[in-house]
């Protein structure tokens, strides 16, 4: 049981790490660090850096929520801790 719990925790932390990296790159990277480079590209008439800072990051965050829920369901089933 202890080995199973350690594996579950490792899988969960791995998923969270990946999601946090994407979150950081989108929120801080695209919205602030790389905004000048992204602003050379236009999306819907707006510079891409501005779009990410205002709207794009929200779409990515919502997609991350659904991705997290799906992956955690898979991890729960893999380690047999899912709910019926």
DABELZI-V687310 format. One record per pair of residues at least 24 apart in sequence whose C-alpha atoms are under 6 Angstrom apart, sorted by sequence separation. I is the first residue (numbers start at 1). J is the second residue. D is the distance in Angstrom with one decimal. If there is no record, write none. Layout:
i = <I	I>
j = <J	J>
d = <D	D>
This chain:
i = <27	26>
j = <57	57>
d = <6.0	5.9>
